[in-house]
Amino acid sequence: MTTTESAPIPAARPRPRWGAALVWVGVMSLLGLVGFGMLRTQQGPVGIGARVPDFSLTTFDGETINILEQRGRIVVVNFWASWCKPCEQEAAELEAAHRQLKGEGVLFLGVDWTDTEREALAYIDRFDITYPNGPDLGTRISQAFRIRGVPETYVVDPQGRLTHVKIGPFESLEEILDAVDTARPSIP
């Protein structure tokens, strides 16, 4: 009787599972980022008393305005878009408030949200807006403020804290002036 001898089978060496580990790390990182984004969305817009988010806006005229360099003055940050009908309702009043308050150390700053430059410039021309306006490139500024739509307006006091948040259009010039008054330092 012949016996067939088979060659010994070498013991299988465990293979490193780096690929699987890297995939899991990637999946967990992605889930963490999604969760962080959802948390920020649920927080709502930046609230009264908070420090204004740091941002720079390059205007349609090419001027760069950094919010941190505006300390010592009141800043009214208005998010708008040319296609936004409620924005049109407040455009004339915002411009009137700007003209009335520009000699008092108040800066009005328009942030054009998800728009085309051509349409935005036509909007600025149509409403004769003279205060600085610029596009929110990459929606970086609106994301920092966590806006939910337009119009939204944030009033910043001379120390860089938010004193008034308006979701939706202002109804009158008086409402805008009252909002700016919330940012004025109180005199004892």
C-alpha positions in Angstrom: 0.0 0.0 0.0 1.4 3.3 -0.9 0.8 6.3 1.1 0.8 9.6 -0.4 2.5 12.0 1.7 1.5 15.6 1.3 3.8 18.4 1.9 3.2 20.2 5.1 1.0 23.3 4.7 2.7 26.3 6.3 0.7 28.0 9.0 -1.1 31.0 7.7 0.4 34.2 9.0 -2.1 36.8 9.9 -2.2 39.6 7.5 -2.2 43.1 8.8 -5.6 44.7 8.6 -4.5 48.2 8.0 -6.8 48.7 5.1 -9.9 47.8 7.2 -8.6 50.0 10.1 -8.1 53.0 7.8 -11.6 52.6 6.3 -13.1 52.5 9.8 -11.1 55.6 10.9 -12.4 57.4 7.7 -16.0 56.4 8.4 -15.8 57.5 12.0 -14.2 60.9 11.0 -16.9 61.5 8.5 -19.7 60.7 11.0 -18.0 63.1 13.5 -18.0 65.9 10.9 -21.6 65.3 10.0 -22.6 65.3 13.6 -20.7 68.5 14.3 -22.4 70.2 11.3 -25.8 69.1 12.5 -25.1 70.4 16.0 -24.1 73.8 14.6 -27.3 73.9 12.5 -29.4 73.1 15.5 -27.8 75.9 17.6 -29.5 78.5 15.4 -28.0 81.9 14.6 -25.3 83.5 16.8 -27.2 85.1 19.7 -27.2 88.3 21.6 -24.3 88.8 24.0 -22.0 86.6 21.9 -18.8 87.9 20.3 -19.2 88.6 16.6 -17.6 85.9 14.5 -14.3 87.1 13.0 -14.6 87.8 9.2 -13.3 89.9 6.4 -15.5 91.1 3.6 -14.1 92.2 0.2 -16.7 94.7 -1.1 -17.8 94.9 -4.7 -15.5 98.0 -4.9 -12.5 95.9 -3.9 -12.1 97.3 -0.3 -11.5 94.7 2.4 -13.3 95.3 5.7 -12.2 93.2 8.7 -14.7 93.1 11.5 -12.0 93.0 14.2 -10.7 96.3 13.0 -14.1 97.9 13.5 -13.9 97.8 17.3 -14.9 101.1 18.8 -17.8 101.6 16.5 -21.2 100.1 16.0 -21.5 97.7 13.0 -24.8 96.7 11.4 -24.3 93.4 9.4 -27.1 92.8 7.0 -27.3 89.5 5.0 -29.4 89.9 1.8 -29.8 88.7 -1.8 -31.0 90.3 -5.0 -33.7 87.5 -5.4 -35.0 88.0 -1.9 -38.4 89.9 -1.9 -38.3 90.5 1.9 -34.9 92.1 1.4 -36.4 94.6 -1.0 -38.9 95.6 1.7 -36.1 96.8 4.0 -33.6 98.1 1.5 -34.7 101.7 1.5 -35.0 101.9 5.3 -31.5 100.4 5.7 -30.0 103.0 3.4 -31.9 105.8 5.1 -30.6 104.6 8.5 -27.0 104.4 7.1 -27.3 108.0 5.8 -28.7 109.2 9.1 -26.1 107.5 11.3 -22.9 107.4 9.2 -21.5 110.5 11.0 -22.1 108.9 14.4 -19.5 106.1 14.1 -22.0 103.5 12.8 -20.9 101.2 9.9 -23.6 99.4 7.8 -22.2 96.4 6.0 -24.1 94.4 3.5 -23.3 90.7 2.9 -24.7 89.4 -0.4 -25.6 85.8 0.1 -25.7 83.1 -2.7 -26.1 85.6 -5.6 -24.5 86.6 -8.8 -22.4 89.7 -8.9 -24.4 91.2 -11.9 -27.7 90.8 -10.1 -26.3 92.0 -6.8 -24.9 95.2 -8.4 -28.2 95.8 -10.1 -30.0 95.5 -6.7 -27.5 97.9 -5.1 -28.1 100.4 -8.0 -31.9 100.0 -7.9 -32.1 100.8 -4.2 -29.3 103.5 -4.3 -27.4 101.7 -1.6 -24.2 103.6 -0.7 -22.9 101.6 2.3 -20.3 98.9 1.7 -21.5 95.6 0.3 -19.8 92.5 -0.8 -20.3 88.9 -1.7 -20.2 86.1 0.8 -17.8 84.0 -1.2 -18.1 80.3 -0.3 -20.8 81.3 2.3 -18.0 81.6 4.9 -19.5 84.6 6.7 -23.1 83.3 6.7 -21.8 80.0 8.1 -19.9 81.8 10.9 -23.2 83.6 11.8 -25.2 80.3 11.2 -27.8 82.2 9.3 -30.9 80.3 8.1 -31.9 82.6 5.3 -32.2 86.2 4.2 -32.7 88.9 5.3 -31.0 88.6 8.7 -29.3 91.5 10.5 -26.9 91.6 13.4 -26.0 94.7 15.3 -22.5 94.7 16.9 -21.5 97.0 19.8 -18.2 98.9 20.0 -16.7 96.0 22.0 -17.6 93.4 19.4 -20.6 91.8 21.0 -24.0 91.2 19.4 -26.7 93.4 20.9 -29.5 92.8 18.4 -30.5 90.0 16.0 -33.2 90.5 13.4 -34.5 87.5 11.5 -36.6 88.7 8.6 -37.0 92.3 7.3 -37.1 95.4 9.4 -40.5 97.0 9.2 -39.5 100.6 9.5 -36.6 103.1 9.8 -37.6 103.5 13.5 -37.1 99.8 14.1 -33.6 100.0 12.7 -32.7 103.0 14.7 -34.0 101.3 17.9 -31.8 98.2 17.1 -28.8 100.4 16.7 -29.5 102.1 20.0 -29.2 98.7 21.7 -25.5 98.8 20.8 -24.8 102.3 22.2 -22.8 102.3 25.4 -25.0 103.2 28.4 -24.0 106.3 30.2 -24.4 106.1 34.0 
